[in-house]
């Protein structure tokens, strides 16, 4: 939702005026130093005031200055993600917004929509699907331990696609949809429109294509929709999963988001993604300080940068709560 715009606060605020009154007895050199101190104190007070606004009850809408106040607790430059967005799900307040309306490739976050289509299709989860040559990624030559001919249940395919971002599994899920891949992609886009994801487009189910694009605000809607399905919740937050292939091999897969292993994080939905055009991506529904939050990080640089940015955002949010209680 659009963020209300408020005029910037005047420099001749009450705090600045008081500061100026205190300067008259000082000499020229001391006067300049005192002016600097007064302005600094004014900014600090304004930061605390805006943080208090940011943490108003859910019945009030957040303003642009209030959203920016969290960034003032630690500079936004510390984030490695080009796009960072945090929204309170109970109130729709936007707590952090860095390029929140930017349309960007979303890589394997696309698999959340793939899972949503499968979960709502009513197709049997115990039906056996077979990896075929058409499921092999020849676009980016990404690796997979699911060799051609591997047979797994639809449930296992979905589990691996969500937890470990298995591209061949995700592609097979789309291929086995009634009407094949064209019908599956059409269902993905139809679902996006029904959720109000107006800036989102899908061309395939894996996220390997840079033409799968969305915005942070749209992805929050997708996170909320997938959160209605306990199976998706469980599959995205499992730390590991073991499968037995039809040739007798035992394969263990791990979650691509290591935060699910951290007992200090309460995560309901999680999905990572990466292609060169999208950078490192991470979306989550998580509970921080008794608030259910959606976190979207896109186009982060560095292998572990998306995890670091999530930790930094959590720290900023927790600090804002402490300031609001002062």
C-alpha positions as a LaTeX table, in Angstrom:
\begin{tabular}{lrrr}
\hline
Residue & $x$ (\AA) & $y$ (\AA) & $z$ (\AA) \\
\hline
Unk1 & 0.00 & 0.00 & 0.00 \\
Unk2 & 1.35 & 3.50 & $-0.66$ \\
Unk3 & 3.14 & 5.22 & 2.15 \\
Unk4 & 1.75 & 8.62 & 3.13 \\
Unk5 & 4.13 & 11.50 & 2.48 \\
Unk6 & 4.62 & 14.13 & 5.20 \\
Unk7 & 6.59 & 17.35 & 4.92 \\
Unk8 & 10.04 & 17.30 & 6.47 \\
Unk9 & 10.16 & 18.76 & 10.00 \\
Unk10 & 11.19 & 22.41 & 10.20 \\
Unk11 & 14.65 & 23.18 & 11.52 \\
Unk12 & 13.06 & 25.91 & 13.68 \\
Unk13 & 11.42 & 23.32 & 15.92 \\
Unk14 & 10.93 & 23.87 & 19.63 \\
Unk15 & 14.17 & 22.07 & 20.45 \\
Unk16 & 16.17 & 24.19 & 18.00 \\
Unk17 & 14.58 & 27.39 & 19.40 \\
Unk18 & 15.50 & 26.44 & 22.96 \\
Unk19 & 19.00 & 25.64 & 21.80 \\
Unk20 & 19.34 & 29.04 & 20.15 \\
Unk21 & 18.15 & 30.87 & 23.28 \\
Unk22 & 20.94 & 29.20 & 25.22 \\
Unk23 & 23.56 & 30.46 & 22.80 \\
Unk24 & 23.34 & 34.23 & 23.35 \\
Unk25 & 25.81 & 34.47 & 26.29 \\
Unk26 & 28.48 & 32.54 & 24.37 \\
Unk27 & 31.32 & 33.92 & 22.30 \\
Unk28 & 31.58 & 33.34 & 18.54 \\
Unk29 & 33.62 & 30.14 & 18.78 \\
Unk30 & 31.52 & 28.66 & 21.59 \\
Unk31 & 28.35 & 29.80 & 19.88 \\
Unk32 & 29.10 & 27.76 & 16.75 \\
Unk33 & 29.91 & 24.72 & 18.87 \\
Unk34 & 26.69 & 25.08 & 20.88 \\
Unk35 & 24.61 & 25.41 & 17.68 \\
Unk36 & 26.03 & 22.14 & 16.41 \\
Unk37 & 25.21 & 20.44 & 19.73 \\
Unk38 & 21.64 & 21.78 & 19.73 \\
Unk39 & 21.00 & 20.59 & 16.17 \\
Unk40 & 22.39 & 17.14 & 17.00 \\
Unk41 & 20.14 & 16.87 & 20.04 \\
Unk42 & 17.19 & 17.97 & 17.91 \\
Unk43 & 17.86 & 15.19 & 15.41 \\
Unk44 & 18.15 & 12.61 & 18.21 \\
Unk45 & 14.87 & 13.69 & 19.78 \\
Unk46 & 13.18 & 13.65 & 16.38 \\
Unk47 & 14.51 & 10.12 & 15.76 \\
Unk48 & 13.01 & 8.86 & 19.02 \\
Unk49 & 9.73 & 10.65 & 18.25 \\
Unk50 & 9.52 & 9.01 & 14.84 \\
Unk51 & 10.37 & 5.60 & 16.30 \\
Unk52 & 7.49 & 6.02 & 18.75 \\
Unk53 & 5.19 & 6.81 & 15.80 \\
Unk54 & 6.44 & 3.72 & 14.03 \\
Unk55 & 5.39 & 1.49 & 16.90 \\
Unk56 & 1.86 & 2.85 & 17.38 \\
Unk57 & $-0.97$ & 0.32 & 17.84 \\
Unk58 & $-2.13$ & $-1.63$ & 14.81 \\
Unk59 & $-5.15$ & 0.65 & 14.30 \\
Unk60 & $-2.90$ & 3.47 & 13.09 \\
Unk61 & $-1.23$ & 3.61 & 9.69 \\
Unk62 & 2.52 & 4.11 & 9.53 \\
Unk63 & 3.97 & 7.19 & 7.84 \\
Unk64 & 7.03 & 7.51 & 5.64 \\
Unk65 & 9.13 & 9.29 & 8.31 \\
Unk66 & 8.16 & 6.63 & 10.84 \\
Unk67 & 9.28 & 3.85 & 8.51 \\
Unk68 & 12.56 & 5.63 & 7.98 \\
Unk69 & 13.14 & 5.93 & 11.72 \\
Unk70 & 14.14 & 2.29 & 12.01 \\
Unk71 & 16.85 & 2.88 & 9.44 \\
Unk72 & 18.06 & 5.80 & 11.58 \\
Unk73 & 18.93 & 3.37 & 14.39 \\
Unk74 & 21.61 & 1.89 & 12.16 \\
Unk75 & 22.30 & 3.15 & 8.67 \\
Unk76 & 20.53 & 1.54 & 5.72 \\
Unk77 & 23.94 & 1.37 & 4.04 \\
Unk78 & 24.73 & $-1.56$ & 6.35 \\
Unk79 & 22.28 & $-3.70$ & 4.36 \\
Unk80 & 23.73 & $-5.54$ & 1.39 \\
Unk81 & 20.34 & $-6.07$ & $-0.26$ \\
Unk82 & 19.23 & $-3.67$ & $-2.98$ \\
Unk83 & 15.64 & $-4.27$ & $-1.86$ \\
Unk84 & 14.61 & $-4.67$ & 1.79 \\
Unk85 & 11.03 & $-4.63$ & 3.02 \\
Unk86 & 9.43 & $-5.45$ & 6.37 \\
Unk87 & 5.68 & $-5.42$ & 6.99 \\
Unk88 & 3.63 & $-6.11$ & 10.11 \\
Unk89 & 1.00 & $-8.64$ & 9.02 \\
Unk90 & $-1.58$ & $-7.82$ & 11.68 \\
Unk91 & $-1.68$ & $-4.08$ & 11.02 \\
Unk92 & $-0.18$ & $-3.83$ & 7.48 \\
Unk93 & 2.27 & $-1.24$ & 8.89 \\
Unk94 & 5.44 & $-1.01$ & 6.81 \\
Unk95 & 8.32 & $-1.06$ & 9.28 \\
Unk96 & 11.17 & $-0.87$ & 6.77 \\
Unk97 & 11.07 & 0.10 & 3.12 \\
Unk98 & 14.06 & 0.18 & 0.80 \\
Unk99 & 12.89 & 0.09 & $-2.83$ \\
Unk100 & 9.64 & $-1.57$ & $-1.81$ \\
Unk101 & 7.98 & $-1.00$ & $-5.18$ \\
Unk102 & 10.91 & $-2.16$ & $-7.32$ \\
Unk103 & 10.14 & $-4.88$ & $-9.88$ \\
Unk104 & 12.96 & $-7.43$ & $-9.74$ \\
Unk105 & 13.68 & $-11.02$ & $-10.79$ \\
Unk106 & 12.80 & $-13.28$ & $-7.86$ \\
Unk107 & 14.67 & $-16.49$ & $-8.74$ \\
Unk108 & 13.56 & $-19.52$ & $-6.70$ \\
Unk109 & 11.12 & $-17.53$ & $-4.62$ \\
Unk110 & 8.95 & $-18.43$ & $-7.63$ \\
Unk111 & 8.69 & $-21.91$ & $-6.11$ \\
Unk112 & 6.33 & $-20.55$ & $-3.44$ \\
Unk113 & 3.78 & $-19.91$ & $-6.18$ \\
Unk114 & 4.56 & $-23.34$ & $-7.66$ \\
Unk115 & 3.80 & $-24.87$ & $-4.26$ \\
Unk116 & 0.62 & $-22.83$ & $-3.89$ \\
Unk117 & $-0.72$ & $-24.09$ & $-7.24$ \\
Unk118 & 0.10 & $-27.70$ & $-6.34$ \\
Unk119 & $-1.36$ & $-27.40$ & $-2.83$ \\
Unk120 & $-4.63$ & $-25.98$ & $-4.13$ \\
Unk121 & $-4.91$ & $-28.32$ & $-7.13$ \\
Unk122 & $-6.27$ & $-31.28$ & $-5.21$ \\
Unk123 & $-3.82$ & $-33.59$ & $-7.00$ \\
Unk124 & $-2.81$ & $-36.70$ & $-5.06$ \\
Unk125 & 0.34 & $-36.10$ & $-3.05$ \\
Unk126 & 1.22 & $-39.81$ & $-3.10$ \\
Unk127 & 1.17 & $-40.02$ & $-6.92$ \\
Unk128 & 4.59 & $-41.01$ & $-8.26$ \\
Unk129 & 6.27 & $-38.57$ & $-10.64$ \\
Unk130 & 9.31 & $-39.32$ & $-12.80$ \\
Unk131 & 12.14 & $-36.91$ & $-13.59$ \\
Unk132 & 12.49 & $-36.69$ & $-17.36$ \\
Unk133 & 15.04 & $-35.17$ & $-19.70$ \\
Unk134 & 12.83 & $-32.11$ & $-20.11$ \\
Unk135 & 13.28 & $-31.34$ & $-16.39$ \\
Unk136 & 17.05 & $-30.90$ & $-16.83$ \\
Unk137 & 18.13 & $-27.25$ & $-16.65$ \\
Unk138 & 19.85 & $-26.35$ & $-19.91$ \\
Unk139 & 19.35 & $-22.64$ & $-19.36$ \\
Unk140 & 21.90 & $-22.27$ & $-16.53$ \\
Unk141 & 23.11 & $-25.84$ & $-16.18$ \\
Unk142 & 22.28 & $-25.90$ & $-12.48$ \\
Unk143 & 23.20 & $-29.08$ & $-10.63$ \\
Unk144 & 20.76 & $-31.69$ & $-9.36$ \\
Unk145 & 21.08 & $-35.02$ & $-7.60$ \\
Unk146 & 17.81 & $-36.20$ & $-9.11$ \\
Unk147 & 18.94 & $-38.10$ & $-12.17$ \\
Unk148 & 16.68 & $-38.65$ & $-15.16$ \\
Unk149 & 14.39 & $-41.58$ & $-14.34$ \\
Unk150 & 14.18 & $-40.85$ & $-10.62$ \\
Unk151 & 10.70 & $-41.57$ & $-9.25$ \\
Unk152 & 9.38 & $-39.68$ & $-6.24$ \\
Unk153 & 5.95 & $-38.90$ & $-4.88$ \\
Unk154 & 4.43 & $-35.51$ & $-5.58$ \\
Unk155 & 4.83 & $-34.77$ & $-1.86$ \\
Unk156 & 8.58 & $-35.50$ & $-1.98$ \\
Unk157 & 8.99 & $-33.42$ & $-5.14$ \\
Unk158 & 7.23 & $-30.52$ & $-3.43$ \\
Unk159 & 9.28 & $-30.98$ & $-0.25$ \\
Unk160 & 12.60 & $-30.83$ & $-2.11$ \\
Unk161 & 11.51 & $-27.91$ & $-4.30$ \\
Unk162 & 10.63 & $-25.80$ & $-1.27$ \\
Unk163 & 13.22 & $-26.84$ & 1.31 \\
Unk164 & 16.27 & $-27.32$ & $-0.95$ \\
Unk165 & 15.13 & $-25.37$ & $-4.03$ \\
Unk166 & 15.39 & $-28.49$ & $-6.23$ \\
Unk167 & 14.84 & $-27.23$ & $-9.78$ \\
Unk168 & 14.14 & $-30.56$ & $-11.45$ \\
Unk169 & 11.53 & $-31.36$ & $-8.81$ \\
Unk170 & 9.82 & $-28.00$ & $-9.31$ \\
Unk171 & 9.82 & $-28.42$ & $-13.08$ \\
Unk172 & 8.34 & $-31.91$ & $-12.79$ \\
Unk173 & 5.54 & $-30.56$ & $-10.61$ \\
Unk174 & 4.58 & $-28.15$ & $-13.36$ \\
Unk175 & 4.88 & $-30.76$ & $-16.10$ \\
Unk176 & 2.55 & $-33.19$ & $-14.30$ \\
Unk177 & $-0.15$ & $-30.55$ & $-13.86$ \\
Unk178 & $-3.35$ & $-31.19$ & $-15.88$ \\
Unk179 & $-2.76$ & $-29.52$ & $-19.23$ \\
Unk180 & 1.00 & $-29.62$ & $-18.81$ \\
Unk181 & 3.43 & $-26.76$ & $-18.36$ \\
Unk182 & 1.44 & $-24.11$ & $-20.31$ \\
Unk183 & $-1.59$ & $-24.70$ & $-18.07$ \\
Unk184 & 0.58 & $-24.63$ & $-14.94$ \\
Unk185 & 2.22 & $-21.29$ & $-15.81$ \\
Unk186 & $-1.19$ & $-19.88$ & $-16.68$ \\
Unk187 & $-2.46$ & $-21.00$ & $-13.27$ \\
Unk188 & 0.52 & $-19.28$ & $-11.60$ \\
Unk189 & $-0.27$ & $-15.96$ & $-13.25$ \\
Unk190 & $-4.01$ & $-16.30$ & $-12.66$ \\
Unk191 & $-3.35$ & $-16.90$ & $-8.97$ \\
Unk192 & $-1.05$ & $-13.90$ & $-8.81$ \\
Unk193 & $-3.78$ & $-11.68$ & $-10.23$ \\
Unk194 & $-6.37$ & $-13.09$ & $-7.83$ \\
Unk195 & $-4.06$ & $-12.24$ & $-4.90$ \\
Unk196 & $-3.65$ & $-8.67$ & $-6.15$ \\
Unk197 & $-0.04$ & $-9.19$ & $-7.21$ \\
Unk198 & $-0.29$ & $-6.64$ & $-10.01$ \\
Unk199 & 3.44 & $-6.33$ & $-10.73$ \\
Unk200 & 4.18 & $-10.07$ & $-10.79$ \\
Unk201 & 4.76 & $-12.31$ & $-13.81$ \\
Unk202 & 5.78 & $-15.96$ & $-14.15$ \\
Unk203 & 7.03 & $-17.79$ & $-17.24$ \\
Unk204 & 8.08 & $-21.09$ & $-15.58$ \\
Unk205 & 7.89 & $-22.81$ & $-12.17$ \\
Unk206 & 11.54 & $-22.93$ & $-11.03$ \\
Unk207 & 12.71 & $-19.30$ & $-11.00$ \\
Unk208 & 15.64 & $-20.03$ & $-13.30$ \\
Unk209 & 14.27 & $-17.47$ & $-15.75$ \\
Unk210 & 14.98 & $-13.81$ & $-15.10$ \\
Unk211 & 11.51 & $-13.12$ & $-16.53$ \\
Unk212 & 9.91 & $-14.33$ & $-13.29$ \\
Unk213 & 9.53 & $-10.94$ & $-11.62$ \\
Unk214 & 7.70 & $-9.38$ & $-8.69$ \\
Unk215 & 7.85 & $-6.61$ & $-6.07$ \\
Unk216 & 8.30 & $-6.86$ & $-2.29$ \\
Unk217 & 4.73 & $-5.73$ & $-1.69$ \\
Unk218 & 3.46 & $-8.44$ & $-4.03$ \\
Unk219 & 5.65 & $-11.07$ & $-2.38$ \\
Unk220 & 4.14 & $-10.26$ & 1.02 \\
Unk221 & 0.77 & $-11.24$ & $-0.46$ \\
Unk222 & 2.27 & $-14.50$ & $-1.72$ \\
Unk223 & 3.77 & $-15.22$ & 1.70 \\
Unk224 & 0.41 & $-14.66$ & 3.34 \\
Unk225 & $-1.32$ & $-16.99$ & 0.87 \\
Unk226 & 1.19 & $-19.81$ & 1.34 \\
Unk227 & 0.93 & $-19.38$ & 5.10 \\
Unk228 & $-2.63$ & $-20.74$ & 4.87 \\
Unk229 & $-1.23$ & $-24.18$ & 3.98 \\
Unk230 & 0.38 & $-26.15$ & 6.85 \\
Unk231 & 2.13 & $-28.42$ & 4.34 \\
Unk232 & 3.96 & $-25.46$ & 2.78 \\
Unk233 & 4.80 & $-24.14$ & 6.23 \\
Unk234 & 6.37 & $-27.45$ & 7.21 \\
Unk235 & 8.20 & $-28.09$ & 3.96 \\
Unk236 & 9.78 & $-24.61$ & 3.85 \\
Unk237 & 10.99 & $-24.76$ & 7.45 \\
Unk238 & 12.17 & $-28.37$ & 7.77 \\
Unk239 & 15.92 & $-28.44$ & 8.40 \\
Unk240 & 16.48 & $-31.64$ & 6.39 \\
Unk241 & 14.69 & $-34.41$ & 4.49 \\
Unk242 & 15.83 & $-37.86$ & 3.37 \\
Unk243 & 14.50 & $-39.65$ & 0.30 \\
Unk244 & 15.01 & $-43.10$ & $-1.15$ \\
Unk245 & 15.30 & $-43.17$ & $-4.93$ \\
Unk246 & 14.07 & $-46.04$ & $-7.09$ \\
Unk247 & 17.65 & $-47.26$ & $-7.61$ \\
Unk248 & 18.11 & $-47.71$ & $-3.85$ \\
Unk249 & 20.11 & $-44.55$ & $-3.14$ \\
Unk250 & 19.48 & $-42.63$ & 0.09 \\
Unk251 & 19.74 & $-38.87$ & $-0.40$ \\
Unk252 & 19.70 & $-36.27$ & 2.37 \\
Unk253 & 18.67 & $-32.70$ & 1.52 \\
Unk254 & 19.10 & $-29.65$ & 3.75 \\
Unk255 & 17.30 & $-26.33$ & 4.01 \\
Unk256 & 18.87 & $-23.48$ & 2.05 \\
Unk257 & 17.98 & $-21.01$ & 4.84 \\
Unk258 & 20.20 & $-21.74$ & 7.83 \\
Unk259 & 18.09 & $-19.48$ & 10.07 \\
Unk260 & 15.53 & $-22.29$ & 10.38 \\
Unk261 & 18.15 & $-24.11$ & 12.47 \\
Unk262 & 18.43 & $-21.19$ & 14.88 \\
Unk263 & 16.21 & $-21.65$ & 17.94 \\
Unk264 & 16.08 & $-17.86$ & 18.39 \\
Unk265 & 14.08 & $-17.51$ & 15.18 \\
Unk266 & 10.39 & $-18.41$ & 14.93 \\
Unk267 & 9.88 & $-18.86$ & 11.18 \\
Unk268 & 6.58 & $-19.93$ & 9.62 \\
Unk269 & 7.45 & $-19.62$ & 5.90 \\
Unk270 & 10.90 & $-19.44$ & 4.32 \\
Unk271 & 12.30 & $-19.40$ & 0.79 \\
Unk272 & 15.66 & $-18.50$ & $-0.67$ \\
Unk273 & 16.64 & $-17.85$ & $-4.26$ \\
Unk274 & 19.56 & $-17.02$ & $-6.50$ \\
Unk275 & 20.33 & $-16.36$ & $-10.14$ \\
Unk276 & 22.82 & $-13.79$ & $-11.36$ \\
Unk277 & 20.12 & $-11.32$ & $-12.38$ \\
Unk278 & 18.27 & $-11.60$ & $-9.04$ \\
Unk279 & 21.22 & $-11.79$ & $-6.66$ \\
Unk280 & 20.81 & $-13.51$ & $-3.29$ \\
Unk281 & 17.16 & $-13.44$ & $-2.22$ \\
Unk282 & 15.29 & $-14.37$ & 0.95 \\
Unk283 & 11.65 & $-14.09$ & 1.99 \\
Unk284 & 10.25 & $-15.13$ & 5.36 \\
Unk285 & 7.25 & $-14.93$ & 7.62 \\
Unk286 & 8.62 & $-14.76$ & 11.15 \\
Unk287 & 7.66 & $-13.62$ & 14.63 \\
Unk288 & 9.79 & $-10.91$ & 16.23 \\
Unk289 & 8.84 & $-9.22$ & 19.49 \\
Unk290 & 5.29 & $-10.59$ & 19.51 \\
Unk291 & 4.69 & $-9.32$ & 15.98 \\
Unk292 & 4.15 & $-11.47$ & 12.88 \\
Unk293 & 6.32 & $-9.94$ & 10.18 \\
Unk294 & 6.99 & $-10.47$ & 6.51 \\
Unk295 & 10.62 & $-9.89$ & 5.49 \\
Unk296 & 11.64 & $-9.55$ & 1.83 \\
Unk297 & 15.29 & $-9.23$ & 0.76 \\
Unk298 & 16.18 & $-9.11$ & $-2.94$ \\
Unk299 & 19.40 & $-8.72$ & $-4.92$ \\
Unk300 & 21.80 & $-9.02$ & $-2.03$ \\
Unk301 & 25.52 & $-9.31$ & $-2.77$ \\
Unk302 & 27.62 & $-12.01$ & $-1.15$ \\
Unk303 & 26.80 & $-15.62$ & $-0.37$ \\
Unk304 & 25.69 & $-15.05$ & 3.23 \\
Unk305 & 24.59 & $-11.42$ & 2.86 \\
Unk306 & 20.85 & $-12.15$ & 2.81 \\
Unk307 & 21.16 & $-13.98$ & 6.14 \\
Unk308 & 23.23 & $-11.14$ & 7.58 \\
Unk309 & 20.68 & $-8.58$ & 6.40 \\
Unk310 & 17.85 & $-10.53$ & 8.04 \\
Unk311 & 19.80 & $-10.54$ & 11.32 \\
Unk312 & 20.55 & $-6.81$ & 11.02 \\
Unk313 & 16.89 & $-5.99$ & 10.34 \\
Unk314 & 15.84 & $-8.02$ & 13.38 \\
Unk315 & 18.32 & $-6.12$ & 15.51 \\
Unk316 & 16.97 & $-2.77$ & 14.26 \\
Unk317 & 13.40 & $-3.83$ & 14.98 \\
Unk318 & 14.27 & $-4.98$ & 18.49 \\
Unk319 & 16.13 & $-1.73$ & 19.20 \\
Unk320 & 13.15 & 0.29 & 18.00 \\
Unk321 & 10.96 & $-1.59$ & 20.47 \\
Unk322 & 13.35 & $-0.73$ & 23.33 \\
Unk323 & 13.38 & 2.96 & 22.35 \\
Unk324 & 9.60 & 3.05 & 22.21 \\
Unk325 & 9.46 & 1.79 & 25.80 \\
Unk326 & 11.74 & 4.55 & 27.15 \\
\hline
\end{tabular}
